[in-house]
Amino acid sequence: MKNNLIILVRHLPTKLNKNGIYMGSKLDEDIEVNEKRLDTFNKIISSMCQSLELCNTNTTIATSPLKRCVQTA
């Protein structure tokens, strides 16, 4: 039997998040682009992918249609 694995990842921060405002589904703001943060995020995801042996598997990414979620995915 094949094991399924679900990994939940929160979107990267937005300007509103940095000000303590949670948007829910009503506000649709872009993530705050910060090259250092994006580089760190990509390294963490890559490391997780390798440690869980997901890099060469049939992987599906599902995301909310909100901009910040699509941009993070």
ChimeraX commands (.cxc) that place a marker at each C-alpha (Angstrom):
marker #1 position 0.00,0.00,0.00 radius 0.5
marker #1 position 1.31,3.44,-0.93 radius 0.5
marker #1 position 1.69,5.95,1.89 radius 0.5
marker #1 position 0.35,9.43,1.29 radius 0.5
marker #1 position 1.91,12.46,2.90 radius 0.5
marker #1 position 0.29,15.87,3.31 radius 0.5
marker #1 position 2.50,18.84,4.14 radius 0.5
marker #1 position 0.95,22.18,5.05 radius 0.5
marker #1 position 2.98,25.33,4.41 radius 0.5
marker #1 position 1.82,28.79,5.39 radius 0.5
marker #1 position 2.24,31.56,2.84 radius 0.5
marker #1 position 5.18,33.93,3.08 radius 0.5
marker #1 position 4.55,37.23,4.92 radius 0.5
marker #1 position 2.74,40.22,3.46 radius 0.5
marker #1 position 3.07,43.85,4.52 radius 0.5
marker #1 position -0.19,43.56,6.44 radius 0.5
marker #1 position 1.06,40.45,8.29 radius 0.5
marker #1 position 4.15,42.36,9.39 radius 0.5
marker #1 position 1.81,44.97,10.92 radius 0.5
marker #1 position -0.09,42.29,12.86 radius 0.5
marker #1 position -3.08,42.26,10.50 radius 0.5
marker #1 position -4.51,38.91,9.49 radius 0.5
marker #1 position -6.29,39.07,6.15 radius 0.5
marker #1 position -8.41,35.95,5.99 radius 0.5
marker #1 position -10.00,35.47,2.59 radius 0.5
marker #1 position -11.38,39.00,2.24 radius 0.5
marker #1 position -8.06,40.75,1.46 radius 0.5
marker #1 position -5.81,39.50,-1.32 radius 0.5
marker #1 position -2.35,41.02,-0.93 radius 0.5
marker #1 position 0.94,40.03,-2.54 radius 0.5
marker #1 position 3.73,38.56,-0.45 radius 0.5
marker #1 position 6.47,40.94,0.59 radius 0.5
marker #1 position 9.39,40.11,-1.66 radius 0.5
marker #1 position 12.61,39.87,0.30 radius 0.5
marker #1 position 15.42,38.05,-1.50 radius 0.5
marker #1 position 17.04,36.80,1.72 radius 0.5
marker #1 position 13.72,35.45,3.03 radius 0.5
marker #1 position 12.92,33.81,-0.33 radius 0.5
marker #1 position 16.37,32.21,-0.45 radius 0.5
marker #1 position 15.97,30.86,3.09 radius 0.5
marker #1 position 12.45,29.58,2.32 radius 0.5
marker #1 position 13.66,27.81,-0.84 radius 0.5
marker #1 position 16.55,26.18,1.06 radius 0.5
marker #1 position 14.18,24.92,3.77 radius 0.5
marker #1 position 11.73,23.50,1.20 radius 0.5
marker #1 position 14.57,21.89,-0.77 radius 0.5
marker #1 position 16.03,20.32,2.38 radius 0.5
marker #1 position 12.60,19.03,3.43 radius 0.5
marker #1 position 12.03,17.61,-0.05 radius 0.5
marker #1 position 15.34,15.75,0.06 radius 0.5
marker #1 position 14.96,14.45,3.62 radius 0.5
marker #1 position 11.45,13.14,2.88 radius 0.5
marker #1 position 12.60,11.72,-0.47 radius 0.5
marker #1 position 10.00,13.73,-2.38 radius 0.5
marker #1 position 12.28,15.20,-5.04 radius 0.5
marker #1 position 11.82,12.40,-7.56 radius 0.5
marker #1 position 8.23,11.49,-6.83 radius 0.5
marker #1 position 4.92,12.38,-8.34 radius 0.5
marker #1 position 4.09,15.34,-6.11 radius 0.5
marker #1 position 0.99,17.53,-6.27 radius 0.5
marker #1 position 0.87,21.07,-4.92 radius 0.5
marker #1 position -2.56,22.36,-3.98 radius 0.5
marker #1 position -3.05,26.00,-3.05 radius 0.5
marker #1 position -5.69,28.58,-2.37 radius 0.5
marker #1 position -6.31,30.93,-5.30 radius 0.5
marker #1 position -5.29,33.92,-3.15 radius 0.5
marker #1 position -2.22,35.72,-4.55 radius 0.5
marker #1 position -0.05,35.28,-1.46 radius 0.5
marker #1 position -0.68,31.52,-1.49 radius 0.5
marker #1 position -0.03,31.07,-5.22 radius 0.5
marker #1 position 3.13,33.16,-4.97 radius 0.5
marker #1 position 4.41,31.00,-2.10 radius 0.5
marker #1 position 3.59,27.74,-3.90 radius 0.5
marker link #1:1,2 radius 0.2
marker link #1:2,3 radius 0.2
marker link #1:3,4 radius 0.2
marker link #1:4,5 radius 0.2
marker link #1:5,6 radius 0.2
marker link #1:6,7 radius 0.2
marker link #1:7,8 radius 0.2
marker link #1:8,9 radius 0.2
marker link #1:9,10 radius 0.2
marker link #1:10,11 radius 0.2
marker link #1:11,12 radius 0.2
marker link #1:12,13 radius 0.2
marker link #1:13,14 radius 0.2
marker link #1:14,15 radius 0.2
marker link #1:15,16 radius 0.2
marker link #1:16,17 radius 0.2
marker link #1:17,18 radius 0.2
marker link #1:18,19 radius 0.2
marker link #1:19,20 radius 0.2
marker link #1:20,21 radius 0.2
marker link #1:21,22 radius 0.2
marker link #1:22,23 radius 0.2
marker link #1:23,24 radius 0.2
marker link #1:24,25 radius 0.2
marker link #1:25,26 radius 0.2
marker link #1:26,27 radius 0.2
marker link #1:27,28 radius 0.2
marker link #1:28,29 radius 0.2
marker link #1:29,30 radius 0.2
marker link #1:30,31 radius 0.2
marker link #1:31,32 radius 0.2
marker link #1:32,33 radius 0.2
marker link #1:33,34 radius 0.2
marker link #1:34,35 radius 0.2
marker link #1:35,36 radius 0.2
marker link #1:36,37 radius 0.2
marker link #1:37,38 radius 0.2
marker link #1:38,39 radius 0.2
marker link #1:39,40 radius 0.2
marker link #1:40,41 radius 0.2
marker link #1:41,42 radius 0.2
marker link #1:42,43 radius 0.2
marker link #1:43,44 radius 0.2
marker link #1:44,45 radius 0.2
marker link #1:45,46 radius 0.2
marker link #1:46,47 radius 0.2
marker link #1:47,48 radius 0.2
marker link #1:48,49 radius 0.2
marker link #1:49,50 radius 0.2
marker link #1:50,51 radius 0.2
marker link #1:51,52 radius 0.2
marker link #1:52,53 radius 0.2
marker link #1:53,54 radius 0.2
marker link #1:54,55 radius 0.2
marker link #1:55,56 radius 0.2
marker link #1:56,57 radius 0.2
marker link #1:57,58 radius 0.2
marker link #1:58,59 radius 0.2
marker link #1:59,60 radius 0.2
marker link #1:60,61 radius 0.2
marker link #1:61,62 radius 0.2
marker link #1:62,63 radius 0.2
marker link #1:63,64 radius 0.2
marker link #1:64,65 radius 0.2
marker link #1:65,66 radius 0.2
marker link #1:66,67 radius 0.2
marker link #1:67,68 radius 0.2
marker link #1:68,69 radius 0.2
marker link #1:69,70 radius 0.2
marker link #1:70,71 radius 0.2
marker link #1:71,72 radius 0.2
marker link #1:72,73 radius 0.2
view
